Amino acid sequence: MQTLSFLDFAVIAAYLIGTLALGLYIGSKIKTGSDYFLAGRRLPWWAIGMSLVATDIGAVDIVGTGGAAHQHGLAVANFEWIGCVPAMIIAAFVFIPFFWRSGVTTIPEYMERRFNVAVRSALAICWIIFMACNLGIMLLASAKMMHVHLGMTVNACIYLTAFLVGVYTISGGLAAVVYTDMIQCVIMIGGCLLVLVLGIIDLGGVKEFQAAIEQQEQIQQQKELAENGEAEQVSHTSLILPADADTPFPWTGIFFGLALILSPAYWIGNQAIVQRSLGAKSEFDAKAAYVWGALLKNLIPVIVAVPGLIAFVKFPELTDGDQAFPELISHLLPVGLKGLFLAAFLAALMSSIDSYLNSASTIVTNDFYKRFYRRDATDESLLKIGRGVTFLLVIWAIGFSFFLMTRSEGIYTIFQTLMAFFQGPAFAILLTGLLWKRATGIAAFIGFIVGVCFSISLFTLNQEPVYTALGIDPLFQISEPFLYFSIWAFVVSFSLIVIISFLTKPEPAEKIEGLVFSLKPNRGQA
């Protein structure tokens, strides 16, 4: 372990003070709930696009993606190239402008207008649970990084990070989130690019790097052959892996589960992502933001996943892939630059946590408090409720991060598995609701609930204690088959929605007018 120097601490302190000052300054101008949740609908495209990238490249990605690349190879990069860019382009020209014109504040709000309050509530509950759990994942990821460099215990790092981010996010609204994300986006990309360049230089160059990967793969294969009598022939640099590969990223799961289901569900239906475009100052800005973000996204796999391969060569003995990036920082970066990267890591952490906190508060405040408790609530009261919910979420996230410490799975796998539980069914109701006017509220609710239960059931039956006790074989042969959960859950939900819709009474034409893609929506329609 290498400790930080005074210069490193000075760089980190300068970044934190500057970012917090900017966030608090913008937050001090927030006076209403509309300002807090949608930035008064005055956000420009260039700021939203960089904020989208900063939010998606969180602490989970820097630590988790590098760890997954260390263990399984470059196939994890598909979560950016295949899992982001195509869906973002489609969303930019089809779905996002539609949501912006409809004038909704949350995706669950659209679901009530299109279907019924039961669908809205079910989806909102799933998103709240996911966002709250994701906050715990982010805290744990940051704690693992800080633990390596600060010499503090993981528990102490969790408390420190939660306090730091909590103070900033409770006071800031969506405007503060977006504009600080701009700075954080630049720092994150620069910091990760620095690790990549120094890592390749340390190995002697690109050709030497490639040769070192091949050599290390041969060593591992020989070791597996000696221990097990067989060895899997899978290259760490392969983007396309066989369907039966011992990895969470087989090509079948990547294509059917990620590209066709999880990716569009994330970029079209994730409240933490879409909320920025809902606050855009024009329809053009809402669309252009996604295109700009997609262009930046092409760079991310190179600067986040490839360092995991560098760690694979330099630290092949690591059993915990999530320690790959921290080890690189300890061994590669000199005084001062180490502090710069840790500032970049904190930027990734803050940009993700403030986004999810703000979006979770938006859902709780608008989809539950205002919808069921006080429909005539003033903007000032909504602002107070939103900030209070943010505080409670921080406390809950601390507890969940401690629970995750007892789990053996990598951070990235936990994150993707949680998302796979409901993203398939969520995409099914979103797709049918937006594109098919015959879809009914009863069908959407039943399809969504059954789909979520089905996905959780697949996960449960694939746990070794369960299938061993039942005397059956595991449902899936690959490790952590979360991509397959989303595929089958989507198929079940979509099929039920179609079948039940034909068996139930159609929604009144006047109810769905302006809410189906084939019909022109009116901005602000109630």
N, C-alpha and C positions, 0 to 999 in steps of 0.2 A: 504494500500500500504506500502510495506517495501522498504526502499531505500538501495542502495548498500553501503557497507563499503569501506574503503580505500583498504583493502586487496582484495576485489572483483574487484575493478577497476584495481588493480595491476595485477591480474591474467588475466583479459581481455586484458590489454595493452600488457602484455608479449606475449600472443597468437597472437594478431594482428601484433605486430612488427615482431615476428618470421616468421609468414606466409607471410606477405608482403615482408619481406627481401628475403625469398626463392623465391617467385614468381617474384620479380623484378630482382633477380640474374639470374634466368633462362631466363626471358624475355630479359635481356641485351644481351644474346647470339643469339637472333633471328635476322637473317640478310635477309631472303627471305620470300616470301609468302608461299613457301612449308614448311618452318620451322614453320611459324605462324599457318597455317591451319592444317597440318598433322604431325607436329613434326619430319619432315624428314623421316617419316615411320621407326622409330627406337624404338618404345615403347614396353616394355616387358609385358607379360600376367598378372603378379601379380599386376603391377601398373594400367593397364587398368581395371581389375576386380574391384579393390577397388574404382577407379574413377567412374565406372558405378554405384556402390552403393551410393557413396557420391553425385553424381549428382541427382539420383532418390530420395534420402532422402533429400529433400530440406526444406526450411523454410515452404513451403506449407504443407509438410507432418507432420512436427513436430507440427505445430499449427493446421492445417486443419484436419489431421487424428485424433488427440486427440479430437478436437471439434466434429467431426462426431461420434466418439465413445461415447462421452458424451451424444449426442442427440439421436443416433440411435442404439448404441451398437457395439458389437465386429464384426458384419458382415462386417464392413469397412475393416477388416483385410484381407478379400478376395482379395482386390486390390493388396496385396503383395503375398500371398500364391498362389492364383489362377491366379492373374493378372500379375505375374512376372515369377515365377520359371518355369512352363511348357514352356512358350513361349521362355524363355532364353535358355533352353536346346535344343529346336527345332532349334532356330536360330543358336546356336553354331555349329550344325552339318550339317545344310542345307543351310541357307541363308548367314550367315556372311562370311564363307570361299569363297562363290561364289562372293560376292561383293569385297572382298579383292583381289581375283585373277583378277577381271575385271579391277582393277586399277582406279576406279572412285574416285573423290574427294567429290561429293555430291550425294544423292539419286536422286534429280531432274536431274542431269547429266546422270545418268543411264537411266532415263525415256526418254530423248531425243534420246539416242543411240538406245533404244528399240522401241520407238514409233515415236515421233516428238517433235519439239521445243514448240508447243502449250501445250502439256502435261507437259513438263518440266517447262514452265513458270507458268502454273496454279498451279501446286503442290508447286513450290517455293514461289509463292505469299501467298498461304495458310500457309505455314510453317513460313514465315516471320511475318505474322499477328499474328499467334499463339504465336510465341516466344516473340514478342514484348509485347503482352498482358500478357504473363506469367511472364515477368520481372516485370510488374506493380503489379501482384499478389504477387510475392515474396517480393517486397518492402513493400507492405501493411502488409504482414504477419510479417515481421521483425519489422515494426513500432509498431504493436500491442503489440509485446513482449517487446520491448524497452520502450514503453510508461508506462507499468506497473511498471517497475523497476527504470527507470532513472528520472521519474517525468517530462519528457519533453512532449510537445504536439506531437500528431501523425504526424502532418505536419513536425515538426522539425526533428523527427526521420526518416522520409522518406528522407529528404534532407541530413541528416548526413550519412545514409546508402548508398545512391546513390553516394555521394562523395567518401566514403571509398572504395566501391567496384569498382567504375568507375576508380579510379586511378590504382587499381591493375589489372583489366581486360584489360584496354586499352594497357598497356605495355606488358602483358603476352600473349603467344600463347598457342597452344594445349599442348605442353610439360609442360609449367608452370601450366596449368590447371590440368593435370593428376597427376603430382608429388606433388603438394600441396593438391590435393584431397586425396592422400594417408594418409597424416597427418590428414586431416579433417575427414576422414572416421573413424579413430581410436577415435578421440575426440568426434565425434557425437555419436557413439555407446556407448562409456564410459559415456558420459553425460546423455543420455536417460536411460541407465541401472541404473545409480545412482538414478534418479528420481523414477524409478520403484521400486527399492529395498527399498528406504526410505519411499515411499508411502505405501507399503505393511506392513512394520514394524510399521508405524504410525497407521495403522488400526488394528494391533494386530496379523498379520499373514495371511496366505493364506486362512484358513478355515473361519476366522473372516471376511476377505475381501469378500468371496463368500456369507456369511450370510448377510453382510451389503448391498450387491447388491440386494439380494432378498427382504430384508426389504424395501429398498428405492423404488423398483419396486411396491411393495404392496401399499406404501404410495401414489405414483403417480397414480396408478390405482384407488384407492379410491377417490382421488381428481378429476380425470376425470369423474368417475361415479357420483360424487355429482354435478359436473358442467354440464355434457352433458347427463347424464342418461345412458351412456355406456362407456366402457373402452376397449382399445385394449390389448389383452393378448400376448405380445411379450417380450421375455426375452432379456436383454442386453448382455447376454453371448452366445446367439445363433448365429451360423455361417450361418445357412440356414434359411432364412425368407420366409414366404408365398408370393405368387405372388401378393396378394392384400394388403400387409402390407403397412402402412403409413410411408414409408421410401424410400430413393433413392436406396436401395440395396436389392430388392427382388431376390429370387433365379433364376427366369427366366432371369432377366436382368444381373445378375452376370454370369450365364452360357453362354447364347447366345450373350449378348452384350459385356461382359468383356473378358471371357475366349476365345471365338471364334473369336472376331473381334478387340476390342480395345487393348487388351494385345499384340497379335502378331503384330498389326499395329504399336504399340509404340516401341517394342523392335526390330522390323525388319526394320521399315521405318522411325523412328524418327532420324533426322539428328544429333541432339545433343547427341544421344546415340550411333549411328552407327559410327559416325566420329572417335571415339577413336579406334575402331577396324580397321578402314581404315588406321590408322597410326601405326598399329602393324608391328613389324619387320619381322614377318613370318606368314604363314597361321596357323601354330600351335598356335602361340601366340594369333591370332585373335579368334580362337576357345576356347582355354583354358581360356581366359579372361572372356568369357560369363559363362562358367561352374563355375569358381571361384566366380564370382559375384552372380550366382544363389544360391550357398551354403551359402554365407553371407546373402542373401535375406531372408532365412528362419527365421532369428533372428529378422528381422525388425518389424513385426506386434506385437511381444511381447513387445518390448521396446518403441513403438510409440503409438499403439492403447490401450494397457492395462492401461497406465496412464490416458487415457480419462475416463476409468471406475472408476478409483480411484477418479477422479474429480467428477464423477457422484454421488459418495457416499458422498464426503466431501462438495461439492458445488452444491447441486441439484437445487438451486434457480437461477443458471446462465441462462440467456435467450440467451446469445451469446456464442455458443459452442466454438468459437475461443478464448475465454478468459480462457478456462479450463486449458490449459498447463501453461499460465502465472500465474494463481492463485496458481497452485501447487508449482511453483518455489518460489513464495513469502512466502508460508506458510511452506514448507518442508525443504528447504535447509538453512543450517547455513552459517555464514560468511565464505567467501573463496570458499565454494562449490557452492554458488550461482553464483559467478563470473566464476567458471569452467563451469557450465552449460550454462551460457550466451555465453561463448567462444565456446562451442559446438554448440549453436544455430547459432552464427555467422559463424562457420565452415560450417554448413548446408546451410546457406544463400549464402556464397561466392562460395561454390562448385557448386551450382545450377546456380547462376547468371553468373559466368565466363564461364560456359559451354554453356549456351544459347546465351550469347553475342558472344562468339567465333564462334559458329555454325551459328548464324544469319549473322554474318559478312562473313562467308565462302559462304553462299548462295548468298548474295547480290553481293559479289565480283566476284565469279566464274560463277553464273548462270545469272547474269544481266550485270554487268560492263564488265567483260571479254567477255561474250558471245555476247553482242549486241553493246557495245561501243568501246572496244579496244581489239580485239582478239590477237594482238601481244604484249600485255602489259608485261612488265618485272616483275620478281619476286619482285624486290624492290618497284615498283609502286603498285603492288597488296598488299604489306605489308602496305603501307601508306593508301590505300583506306580502307583496313580492319580495321585499327585502327580508321579512321575517322568515319566509319559506327558504330563502337562500341560506340563512343562518342555520336552520334546522338540517338542511341537506348537508352542510359541511360537517356537522356533528355526526350525522348518520354515516357519511362517507368514511370518517375515521374508524368507526366500528367495523365497517365492512372490509376495510383494508387490513385490519388485524385478522379477520376471518380468512382472507386470501393467503395470508402467510402460512396457514396450515395446509394449503393445497400444493400439490407437486407439479401441476401443469404450468406451462409458460404463460406469461401475462397476455400475450397476443392471442393464444388459444382460448383463454377464459373469455376475453373480450368478444371474439368471433362466435363462440358457442352461445353466449348470452343473446347476441344479436340474432342468431339462427333460430332461437326459440319462437320468435314472433314476427320476424321480418318477412318470411314467406307468406304467412296469412295476411299481414298488413299490406303487402304489395298486391295480393289478390283482391282485397276489397277496394284498394285505391285504383287499381287498373279497371276493374269492372264498374266502379262508381263513376270514373271519369269518362270512360269510352263506351259504355253500354247503358242506354237509357232503360232497358228492361230489367236491370238488376234491382232487387227489392231490399228493403231494410231488414226484413226477417231473414232473408237468405244471407245477407252480409254478416249479420250478427252470429247466426249459427255457424256459417263457414269459418268465420274468424276464430270463434271459441274452440271449435272442434280442431281446427288447424293448429292452434297453439298447444292444445292438449296432446295432439298427435305427435308434434315435434318433441315435447317434453317426454312423452312415452318412449319414443325412439331413443332418446338420450339415456333414459333410465334402463331400458332393456339392454343397452349396449355396455352397461357398467359390469365389470367382472363379478362382483359379489351377487348381482341380480341374476345374470344369465347362468352363473354357476349353480345358484340355489334352485333355479327353475329347471336345470338339466338341459339347457339348450345351447346352441352355438351363438356367438356374438352376431348381431345383425350385419355389422360392417367389419371388414378385415383390416382396414387402414386405421392408423392412430388418429384420434380426435376427428371423427367424420362430420364436423359441424356443417360442411357444405352440403352433404347429403340430407341432413335434417331439413334444411331450407327447401331443397328440391321437393321432397315428398310432402312437406307441410303445405307448400304452395299448391301442389297438384290436388291434394285433398280439399283445401279451402276453395280453390277455383272451381273444382268439379261440383262441390256442394252448392256454391253460389249459383252456378248455372242451372243445376237441376231444381233447386228449391225456388228459384226465381220463376221458372216456368210453371211451378205448381202453386204459386201464390199470386195474389192480385197485384197488378202493376202499380207503381207509384203514380199519383195524379200528375198530369202533365204540367199543371201550374206550379206544383211543388218543385219539380226538377228543372224548370225553365232557368236557363243561365248557369246550371250546375253540371251539365254534361258537355263534353268537349265539342260535340257536333252543334251545340247551341251557343250563341254568343252570350257570355256572362256580362253582367252589369256590375261595375266596381261598387263595392259597398252594399250590395244587395243583402237584405236580411233574410 
